[in-house]
Amino acid sequence: MSHLIALPKLFSVTVLASALILAGCNDDDNDNASNNVSTSLVTKTENYAPQQTEADTSVSQKITYKMPSVTGGQTTATAVVMIPKGTMPTAGWPVIVWAHGTTGVADQCAPSNLTDSNGQFNLGGTLPLVKQLLSQGYAVIAPDYEGLGSTGIHPFLNAKSESQSIISALKAAEQQYRNQLSENWVVVGHSQGGHAAIAAAERADEAGLNFKGVVAYAPASNLDAILGGGYQQVANALPTAAGVPTAKAILPGLQAFSALVSAGIRESHPDFNYTDAFTSNRSATIAAKAESECITPLGGAFSSDITAYYDVPANASTLYPGLSTTFYNVPAIAEFLNNSKLATKQVSQPMLIIQGEADTTVPAAATRLLESQLKEKGNTVNVAYLPGKDHGTVITEGTSYLYGFLQQNMPAK
């Protein structure tokens, strides 16, 4: 490793995409509602995207539910619950909890709040996948995570917060729609959501239900190594003709990711400043936008500033004044890295990871490291490495692996 960042030299990253460093009214007539029960976990229900979902669902609602806050005490969070149309199985519809990828940490970045270019709600682009699962006979619960669309700042990639968001959403939905949902459940996620899915699997016993397994597409993991690898590649390239193009390709994603980390840290460490992580006012000012902008415009702002920096000929061989090279020595950052770790315990049910070999956001090398770490804990882990597939195409191309896993471990029909 060069002198830039003292991290394990495990792999390098070609491009860290900015998409992820890692994609009504109150309903008082619900026969299964437990709104009148004093111990109800659900505090509010509202219809979700009826025009887009009515053909596929008997229930499509956004719920607000109680959950433990990672900072202590109790908070509320939101999730979308969709239940298929058709004849309900005797034991109820089996449940898939969908854990979404990075959208940002600001409230408007909650997938339940996101819309497409036509202003239609689309769960951050994952509504087609959810509809596929519904058509196969699964109910879907899609939590926004703590602090997304609810009180506080989202504690980005905090494994405990993610797992509590998922498990609390599951328990709340099981209570609210208790005559329609089976106690059998699987958690499925992509990227940040893959990280969240594995974190939830490690705490699955807290749900008190019948956990059947976890499927993680390109799960974020070993974040220090991913960041270190990206910076190492830029450092190696800067003295060469490839330096500026490499920096322009890699650095925006690194800065945006680090800004989200910094914003999340501020939820538990309000005294943490962006200047603790970023070396200049120009980059710290952009990083602070993480609290109000979603990942795409945040990455775009960094990309524009990095391009402007390298358009000055004198800067061609220097590192953009963004993330500090002592970033990892800041106690709050070290705490974040520790809180983001996976493979902390053995999971009781099987695990499937689906990873694109051409993924430059979560490199296959990171997943191979995670695979070994999970197996060291005694987990039953199968990994499907898909040649030529990247961070996005791994979802569509990995569908057959997902359905094979579901058919084996939690068949719907």
GUZA-361357 format. One record per residue (C-alpha): x, y, z; residue number from 1. Coordinates in Angstrom, 3 decimals, m for minus. Each point is the difference from the previous one (the first is absolute). Last residue first. Example, Ala and Ser with C-alpha at 12.3 -4.5 7.8 and 13.67 -1.06 7.14 Angstrom:
<u 13.670, v m1.060, w 7.140, num 2>
<u m1.370, v m3.440, w 0.660, num 1>
END
This chain:
<u m46.825, v m22.618, w m4.428, num 413>
<u 2.088, v 2.456, w 1.973, num 412>
<u 3.082, v m2.158, w 0.460, num 411>
<u 2.221, v 1.077, w 2.908, num 410>
<u 3.396, v m1.766, w 0.016, num 409>
<u 0.297, v m1.861, w m3.292, num 408>
<u m2.378, v 2.088, w m2.068, num 407>
<u 1.374, v 3.174, w 1.522, num 406>
<u 3.596, v m0.933, w m0.811, num 405>
<u m0.891, v m0.941, w m3.565, num 404>
<u m1.942, v 3.234, w m0.307, num 403>
<u 3.023, v 2.037, w 1.033, num 402>
<u 2.403, v m1.953, w m2.233, num 401>
<u m2.324, v 0.475, w m2.981, num 400>
<u m0.170, v 3.731, w 0.690, num 399>
<u 3.779, v 0.465, w m0.112, num 398>
<u 0.107, v 1.507, w m3.477, num 397>
<u m2.487, v 2.702, w 0.930, num 396>
<u 1.710, v 0.874, w 3.278, num 395>
<u 3.605, v m0.507, w m1.172, num 394>
<u m0.703, v 2.438, w m2.821, num 393>
<u 0.323, v 2.968, w 2.342, num 392>
<u 3.289, v m0.569, w 1.816, num 391>
<u 1.636, v m1.652, w m3.005, num 390>
<u m0.309, v m3.322, w m1.786, num 389>
<u 2.774, v m1.286, w m2.277, num 388>
<u 0.375, v m3.335, w 1.789, num 387>
<u m2.617, v m0.675, w 2.723, num 386>
<u 1.428, v m1.207, w 3.314, num 385>
<u m2.709, v m1.984, w 1.816, num 384>
<u 0.959, v m0.328, w 3.651, num 383>
<u m1.352, v m2.687, w 2.328, num 382>
<u 0.457, v 0.502, w 3.727, num 381>
<u m0.793, v m2.371, w 2.865, num 380>
<u 1.461, v 1.959, w 2.895, num 379>
<u 2.625, v m1.378, w 2.376, num 378>
<u 1.417, v 3.351, w 1.070, num 377>
<u 3.079, v m0.554, w m2.215, num 376>
<u m2.474, v m0.512, w m2.838, num 375>
<u m1.244, v 3.559, w 0.395, num 374>
<u 3.532, v 1.412, w m0.060, num 373>
<u 0.919, v m2.037, w m3.070, num 372>
<u m3.072, v 1.223, w m1.863, num 371>
<u 0.682, v 3.576, w 1.083, num 370>
<u 3.483, v m0.192, w m1.526, num 369>
<u m1.446, v m1.424, w m3.198, num 368>
<u m2.588, v 2.781, w 0.092, num 367>
<u 2.656, v 2.681, w 0.179, num 366>
<u 1.912, v m1.641, w m2.855, num 365>
<u m3.195, v 0.010, w m2.074, num 364>
<u 0.127, v 3.777, w 0.107, num 363>
<u m2.904, v 1.941, w 1.522, num 362>
<u m0.186, v 2.987, w m2.330, num 361>
<u 2.183, v m1.350, w m2.816, num 360>
<u m2.138, v m3.088, w m0.572, num 359>
<u 1.363, v m2.027, w m2.933, num 358>
<u m0.068, v m3.324, w 1.885, num 357>
<u m3.595, v 0.649, w 0.990, num 356>
<u m0.927, v m1.424, w 3.385, num 355>
<u m3.014, v m1.967, w 1.250, num 354>
<u 0.315, v m1.000, w 3.666, num 353>
<u m2.169, v m2.786, w 1.393, num 352>
<u m0.234, v m0.756, w 3.713, num 351>
<u m1.531, v m3.024, w 1.672, num 350>
<u m1.627, v 0.141, w 3.447, num 349>
<u 1.249, v 0.272, w 3.596, num 348>
<u 2.455, v 2.820, w m0.579, num 347>
<u 3.313, v m0.223, w 1.835, num 346>
<u 1.353, v 3.187, w 1.505, num 345>
<u 1.806, v 3.267, w m0.774, num 344>
<u 0.365, v m0.586, w m3.728, num 343>
<u m0.826, v 3.645, w m0.757, num 342>
<u 1.773, v 3.153, w 1.084, num 341>
<u m1.666, v 3.396, w m0.337, num 340>
<u 0.241, v 0.885, w 3.686, num 339>
<u 3.787, v m0.488, w m0.039, num 338>
<u 0.378, v 2.242, w m3.020, num 337>
<u m2.193, v 2.622, w 1.652, num 336>
<u 2.028, v m0.123, w 3.226, num 335>
<u 3.204, v 0.561, w m1.979, num 334>
<u m1.703, v 2.946, w m1.654, num 333>
<u m1.050, v 1.456, w 3.363, num 332>
<u 3.547, v m0.426, w 1.317, num 331>
<u 1.579, v 1.887, w m2.947, num 330>
<u 2.992, v m2.047, w m1.138, num 329>
<u m1.836, v m1.330, w m3.034, num 328>
<u m0.387, v 3.441, w m1.562, num 327>
<u 3.729, v 0.703, w 0.323, num 326>
<u 0.380, v 0.200, w m3.792, num 325>
<u m2.778, v 2.559, w 0.121, num 324>
<u m2.854, v m0.325, w m2.470, num 323>
<u 0.033, v 2.878, w m2.449, num 322>
<u 2.874, v 2.154, w m1.119, num 321>
<u 0.364, v m1.655, w m3.448, num 320>
<u 3.318, v m1.851, w m0.100, num 319>
<u 2.751, v 1.626, w m2.003, num 318>
<u 1.553, v m0.881, w m3.371, num 317>
<u m2.350, v 1.961, w m2.252, num 316>
<u m0.523, v 2.883, w 2.409, num 315>
<u 2.215, v 2.493, w m1.848, num 314>
<u m2.019, v m0.597, w m3.179, num 313>
<u m3.248, v 1.334, w 1.548, num 312>
<u m2.730, v m2.164, w m1.570, num 311>
<u 0.779, v m2.426, w 2.805, num 310>
<u m1.748, v 2.144, w 2.599, num 309>
<u m2.982, v 0.751, w m2.246, num 308>
<u m0.468, v m3.722, w m0.624, num 307>
<u 0.169, v m0.666, w 3.738, num 306>
<u m2.601, v 2.699, w 0.630, num 305>
<u m2.381, v m1.342, w m2.635, num 304>
<u 0.393, v m3.591, w 1.214, num 303>
<u m0.544, v 1.023, w 3.603, num 302>
<u m3.257, v 1.718, w m0.883, num 301>
<u m1.068, v m2.964, w m2.129, num 300>
<u 0.639, v m2.425, w 2.855, num 299>
<u m2.271, v 2.080, w 2.217, num 298>
<u m2.576, v 0.314, w m2.782, num 297>
<u m0.116, v m3.819, w m0.348, num 296>
<u 0.295, v m0.892, w 3.709, num 295>
<u m2.919, v 2.003, w 1.339, num 294>
<u 0.211, v 3.571, w 1.261, num 293>
<u m0.710, v 1.659, w 3.366, num 292>
<u 2.340, v m1.542, w 2.569, num 291>
<u 2.473, v m1.044, w m2.688, num 290>
<u 0.331, v 3.694, w m0.881, num 289>
<u 2.602, v 0.208, w 2.771, num 288>
<u 2.408, v m1.854, w m2.288, num 287>
<u m0.129, v 2.855, w m2.504, num 286>
<u 1.047, v 2.502, w 2.649, num 285>
<u 2.700, v m2.371, w 1.265, num 284>
<u 1.401, v m0.277, w m3.542, num 283>
<u 0.362, v 3.752, w m0.522, num 282>
<u 0.974, v 0.675, w 3.629, num 281>
<u 2.997, v m2.263, w m0.399, num 280>
<u 1.417, v m3.124, w 1.627, num 279>
<u m3.123, v m2.066, w 0.518, num 278>
<u m0.595, v m2.386, w 2.924, num 277>
<u 0.188, v 2.191, w 3.080, num 276>
<u m1.048, v 2.905, w m2.232, num 275>
<u m3.373, v m1.709, w m0.322, num 274>
<u m0.444, v 0.538, w 3.723, num 273>
<u m0.689, v m2.535, w 2.760, num 272>
<u m1.476, v 1.766, w 3.041, num 271>
<u m3.405, v m1.558, w m0.685, num 270>
<u 1.504, v m3.484, w 0.507, num 269>
<u m2.866, v m2.538, w m0.148, num 268>
<u m1.885, v 1.580, w m2.903, num 267>
<u 3.187, v 1.725, w m1.220, num 266>
<u 1.429, v m3.383, w m0.936, num 265>
<u m2.658, v m0.380, w m2.665, num 264>
<u 0.983, v 3.279, w m1.616, num 263>
<u 3.662, v m1.029, w 0.001, num 262>
<u m0.747, v m3.376, w m1.574, num 261>
<u m2.139, v 1.698, w m2.631, num 260>
<u 2.836, v 2.444, w m0.720, num 259>
<u 2.453, v m2.902, w m0.221, num 258>
<u m2.173, v m1.668, w m2.641, num 257>
<u m0.247, v 3.233, w m1.971, num 256>
<u 3.773, v 0.547, w 0.191, num 255>
<u 0.839, v m3.536, w m1.110, num 254>
<u m2.552, v 0.118, w m2.789, num 253>
<u 1.350, v 3.285, w m1.317, num 252>
<u 3.633, v m1.226, w 0.316, num 251>
<u m0.070, v m2.993, w m2.329, num 250>
<u m0.702, v 1.200, w m3.523, num 249>
<u 1.448, v 3.506, w 0.215, num 248>
<u 3.113, v m1.354, w 1.749, num 247>
<u 0.496, v m2.675, w m2.654, num 246>
<u m0.422, v 2.517, w m2.824, num 245>
<u 2.498, v 2.322, w 1.741, num 244>
<u 2.643, v m2.661, w 0.646, num 243>
<u 0.015, v m1.914, w m3.264, num 242>
<u 2.882, v 2.061, w m1.344, num 241>
<u 2.051, v m1.123, w 2.973, num 240>
<u 1.015, v 1.447, w 3.386, num 239>
<u m3.649, v m0.090, w 1.113, num 238>
<u m0.585, v m3.698, w m0.771, num 237>
<u 1.480, v m1.656, w 3.078, num 236>
<u m1.658, v 2.452, w 2.359, num 235>
<u m3.360, v m0.465, w m1.752, num 234>
<u 0.276, v m3.783, w 0.295, num 233>
<u 0.969, v 0.209, w 3.650, num 232>
<u m2.940, v 2.268, w 0.702, num 231>
<u m2.403, v m2.581, w m1.381, num 230>
<u 1.650, v m2.879, w 1.824, num 229>
<u m0.113, v 1.855, w 3.291, num 228>
<u m3.681, v 0.723, w m0.411, num 227>
<u m0.837, v m3.621, w m0.795, num 226>
<u 2.335, v m1.278, w 2.740, num 225>
<u m1.503, v 2.233, w 2.652, num 224>
<u m3.490, v m0.994, w m1.089, num 223>
<u 0.466, v m3.705, w 0.623, num 222>
<u m3.590, v m0.586, w m1.084, num 221>
<u m2.698, v 1.271, w m2.369, num 220>
<u m2.081, v m2.929, w m1.182, num 219>
<u 0.023, v m0.784, w m3.736, num 218>
<u m3.471, v m1.614, w 0.078, num 217>
<u m0.766, v m1.501, w 3.388, num 216>
<u m2.481, v m2.861, w 0.495, num 215>
<u m0.821, v m0.991, w 3.566, num 214>
<u m1.686, v m3.006, w 1.629, num 213>
<u m3.136, v m1.642, w 1.367, num 212>
<u m0.780, v 1.912, w 3.190, num 211>
<u m3.095, v m1.275, w 1.791, num 210>
<u m0.997, v 2.780, w 2.388, num 209>
<u 1.228, v 1.382, w 3.348, num 208>
<u 1.443, v 3.024, w m1.787, num 207>
<u 3.014, v 0.107, w 2.323, num 206>
<u 1.107, v m3.404, w m1.347, num 205>
<u 0.841, v 1.703, w m3.293, num 204>
<u 2.878, v 1.981, w 1.479, num 203>
<u 2.769, v m1.302, w m2.289, num 202>
<u m2.532, v m0.167, w m2.821, num 201>
<u m0.697, v 3.696, w 0.533, num 200>
<u 3.677, v 0.871, w m0.519, num 199>
<u 0.058, v m2.215, w m3.091, num 198>
<u m3.005, v 1.843, w m1.416, num 197>
<u 1.391, v 3.424, w 0.914, num 196>
<u 3.252, v m0.653, w m1.888, num 195>
<u m2.008, v m1.237, w m2.962, num 194>
<u m2.129, v 3.110, w 0.381, num 193>
<u 3.088, v 2.184, w m0.243, num 192>
<u 0.634, v m2.001, w m3.182, num 191>
<u m3.224, v m1.912, w m0.693, num 190>
<u m2.323, v m1.691, w 2.481, num 189>
<u m2.104, v m3.083, w 0.720, num 188>
<u m1.325, v m1.108, w 3.404, num 187>
<u m1.985, v m3.219, w 0.241, num 186>
<u m3.096, v m0.558, w 2.116, num 185>
<u m2.346, v m2.683, w 1.278, num 184>
<u m2.456, v 1.280, w 2.631, num 183>
<u m2.685, v 0.109, w m2.676, num 182>
<u m1.813, v 3.239, w m0.693, num 181>
<u m3.731, v 0.548, w m0.520, num 180>
<u m1.642, v m0.282, w 3.418, num 179>
<u 2.792, v 1.976, w 1.690, num 178>
<u m0.154, v 2.991, w m2.292, num 177>
<u 0.910, v 2.621, w 2.637, num 176>
<u 1.905, v m2.394, w 2.256, num 175>
<u 2.024, v m1.661, w m2.753, num 174>
<u 0.578, v 3.440, w m1.489, num 173>
<u 1.380, v 1.365, w 3.274, num 172>
<u 2.188, v m3.055, w 0.573, num 171>
<u 1.450, v 0.233, w m3.515, num 170>
<u 0.597, v 3.743, w 0.250, num 169>
<u 1.716, v m0.552, w 3.368, num 168>
<u 2.216, v m2.697, w m1.494, num 167>
<u 1.031, v 2.103, w m2.969, num 166>
<u 0.647, v 3.265, w 1.840, num 165>
<u 1.726, v m1.885, w 2.820, num 164>
<u 2.320, v m1.679, w m2.508, num 163>
<u 0.854, v 3.286, w m1.687, num 162>
<u 0.615, v 1.778, w 3.298, num 161>
<u 2.249, v m2.780, w 1.270, num 160>
<u 1.993, v m0.193, w m3.232, num 159>
<u 0.617, v 3.749, w m0.235, num 158>
<u 0.347, v 0.443, w m3.746, num 157>
<u m1.325, v 3.590, w 0.092, num 156>
<u m1.445, v 1.083, w 3.334, num 155>
<u m2.927, v 1.853, w m1.679, num 154>
<u m0.342, v 3.453, w 1.520, num 153>
<u m2.797, v 0.641, w 2.493, num 152>
<u m3.759, v m0.538, w m0.025, num 151>
<u m1.557, v m1.670, w m3.036, num 150>
<u 0.234, v m0.152, w m3.793, num 149>
<u 3.339, v m1.738, w 0.271, num 148>
<u 1.093, v 0.213, w 3.656, num 147>
<u m0.209, v m3.727, w 0.705, num 146>
<u m0.390, v m2.109, w m3.121, num 145>
<u m2.467, v 0.462, w m2.932, num 144>
<u m1.467, v m3.448, w 0.624, num 143>
<u m1.391, v m2.064, w m2.895, num 142>
<u m2.349, v m2.778, w 1.119, num 141>
<u m1.048, v m2.339, w m2.789, num 140>
<u m2.691, v m2.687, w m0.009, num 139>
<u 0.980, v m2.939, w m2.166, num 138>
<u m2.106, v m1.948, w m2.485, num 137>
<u 2.157, v m0.020, w m3.128, num 136>
<u m1.888, v 2.992, w m1.374, num 135>
<u 0.891, v 1.938, w 3.134, num 134>
<u 3.683, v m0.760, w m0.545, num 133>
<u m0.206, v 1.294, w m3.565, num 132>
<u m1.804, v 3.112, w 1.245, num 131>
<u 2.854, v 0.653, w 2.430, num 130>
<u 2.502, v m0.253, w m2.851, num 129>
<u m2.005, v 2.518, w m2.048, num 128>
<u m0.258, v 2.344, w 3.047, num 127>
<u 3.782, v 0.161, w 0.412, num 126>
<u 0.638, v 3.385, w m1.643, num 125>
<u 0.217, v 1.982, w 3.230, num 124>
<u m3.233, v m1.436, w 1.289, num 123>
<u m1.764, v 1.075, w m3.218, num 122>
<u m2.471, v 2.754, w 0.856, num 121>
<u m1.084, v 1.734, w m3.208, num 120>
<u 1.163, v 3.564, w m0.663, num 119>
<u 0.549, v m0.636, w m3.693, num 118>
<u 3.788, v m0.008, w 0.363, num 117>
<u m0.292, v m2.679, w 2.688, num 116>
<u m0.953, v 0.566, w 3.619, num 115>
<u 1.678, v m0.363, w 3.383, num 114>
<u m1.851, v 0.411, w 3.301, num 113>
<u m0.294, v m3.701, w 0.891, num 112>
<u 3.652, v m0.353, w m1.010, num 111>
<u 1.032, v 2.459, w 2.739, num 110>
<u 2.212, v 2.613, w m1.679, num 109>
<u m2.350, v 2.855, w 0.921, num 108>
<u 0.986, v m0.530, w 3.636, num 107>
<u 3.715, v 0.563, w m0.587, num 106>
<u 2.469, v m2.896, w 0.362, num 105>
<u 0.551, v m0.945, w m3.631, num 104>
<u m1.453, v m2.584, w m2.399, num 103>
<u 2.283, v m2.924, w 0.760, num 102>
<u m1.428, v m3.446, w m0.664, num 101>
<u m3.336, v m1.316, w 1.239, num 100>
<u m0.769, v m2.834, w 2.405, num 99>
<u m3.040, v m2.016, w m1.158, num 98>
<u m1.626, v m2.078, w 2.737, num 97>
<u m1.579, v m3.033, w m1.623, num 96>
<u m3.013, v m1.485, w 1.738, num 95>
<u m1.926, v m3.228, w m0.511, num 94>
<u m3.730, v 0.715, w m0.486, num 93>
<u m2.213, v m1.541, w 2.650, num 92>
<u 0.001, v m3.465, w 1.588, num 91>
<u m2.908, v m1.224, w m2.120, num 90>
<u 1.394, v 1.650, w m3.120, num 89>
<u m1.900, v 3.114, w m1.121, num 88>
<u m1.988, v m0.309, w m3.208, num 87>
<u 0.758, v 2.915, w m2.245, num 86>
<u 1.371, v 3.514, w 0.285, num 85>
<u 3.416, v 0.434, w 1.495, num 84>
<u 0.897, v 1.924, w 3.172, num 83>
<u 2.138, v 3.129, w m0.136, num 82>
<u 1.454, v 1.764, w 3.039, num 81>
<u 2.041, v 3.188, w m0.391, num 80>
<u 2.149, v 1.024, w 2.932, num 79>
<u 0.441, v 3.004, w 2.285, num 78>
<u 1.958, v 0.719, w 3.164, num 77>
<u m0.752, v 1.129, w 3.537, num 76>
<u 2.321, v 0.508, w 2.944, num 75>
<u 0.613, v m1.612, w 3.369, num 74>
<u 2.730, v 0.392, w 2.590, num 73>
<u 3.694, v m0.246, w m0.805, num 72>
<u 2.220, v 1.349, w m2.787, num 71>
<u m0.720, v m2.991, w m2.227, num 70>
<u m3.659, v 0.758, w 0.452, num 69>
<u m2.292, v m2.865, w 0.955, num 68>
<u m3.004, v m0.268, w m2.313, num 67>
<u m3.563, v 1.292, w m0.246, num 66>
<u m1.869, v m0.115, w m3.272, num 65>
<u m1.250, v 2.268, w m2.753, num 64>
<u m1.699, v m2.027, w m2.703, num 63>
<u m0.229, v 0.543, w m3.727, num 62>
<u m2.703, v m2.105, w m1.539, num 61>
<u m0.666, v m2.246, w m2.955, num 60>
<u m2.497, v m2.708, w 0.924, num 59>
<u m1.900, v m2.285, w m2.387, num 58>
<u 2.828, v 0.432, w m2.449, num 57>
<u 0.978, v m0.431, w m3.644, num 56>
<u m2.575, v 1.957, w m2.001, num 55>
<u m0.297, v 2.646, w 2.725, num 54>
<u 3.751, v 0.690, w 0.043, num 53>
<u 0.810, v 2.876, w m2.344, num 52>
<u m3.257, v 1.923, w 0.442, num 51>
<u m0.072, v m0.700, w 3.741, num 50>
<u 3.483, v 1.441, w 0.649, num 49>
<u m0.027, v m0.614, w 3.759, num 48>
<u m3.123, v 0.252, w 2.151, num 47>
<u 0.606, v 1.412, w 3.451, num 46>
<u 0.611, v m1.602, w 3.380, num 45>
<u 1.080, v 1.615, w 3.265, num 44>
<u 1.309, v m0.913, w 3.464, num 43>
<u 0.840, v m3.635, w m0.594, num 42>
<u 1.667, v m1.835, w 2.893, num 41>
<u m3.322, v m0.517, w 1.733, num 40>
<u 0.298, v m0.616, w 3.737, num 39>
<u m3.108, v 2.032, w 0.824, num 38>
<u m2.069, v m1.961, w m2.490, num 37>
<u m2.461, v 2.214, w m1.814, num 36>
<u 2.145, v 0.333, w m3.105, num 35>
<u 0.236, v m3.773, w m0.301, num 34>
<u m1.088, v m0.113, w m3.595, num 33>
<u m0.979, v m3.300, w m1.513, num 32>
<u m3.399, v 1.008, w m1.354, num 31>
<u 1.542, v 3.114, w m1.576, num 30>
<u m2.826, v 2.546, w m0.141, num 29>
<u 1.788, v 2.965, w 1.601, num 28>
<u 2.264, v 0.619, w m2.970, num 27>
<u 1.677, v 3.396, w 0.297, num 26>
<u 0.384, v 1.747, w m3.324, num 25>
<u 1.901, v m0.268, w m2.845, num 24>
<u 22.687, v m7.182, w m6.281, num 23>
<u 9.456, v m0.381, w 3.252, num 22>
<u 0.594, v 2.045, w m0.124, num 21>
<u m3.466, v 0.631, w m1.252, num 20>
<u m1.503, v 2.061, w m2.823, num 19>
<u 3.187, v 2.041, w m0.080, num 18>
<u 1.849, v m2.852, w m1.629, num 17>
<u 3.391, v m0.947, w 1.370, num 16>
<u 2.062, v m0.625, w m3.127, num 15>
<u 3.091, v m2.175, w m0.432, num 14>
<u 0.328, v m1.182, w 3.571, num 13>
<u 3.101, v m1.573, w 1.446, num 12>
<u 0.478, v m3.074, w 2.137, num 11>
<u 1.245, v m1.208, w 3.360, num 10>
<u 2.665, v 2.469, w 1.039, num 9>
<u m1.161, v 0.277, w 3.621, num 8>
<u m0.224, v 3.655, w 1.001, num 7>
<u 2.584, v 2.660, w 0.754, num 6>
<u m1.202, v 2.768, w m2.249, num 5>
<u 2.221, v 2.267, w m2.101, num 4>
<u 3.405, v m1.444, w 0.882, num 3>
<u m0.422, v m2.684, w m2.608, num 2>
<u m1.268, v m3.472, w 0.736, num 1>
END
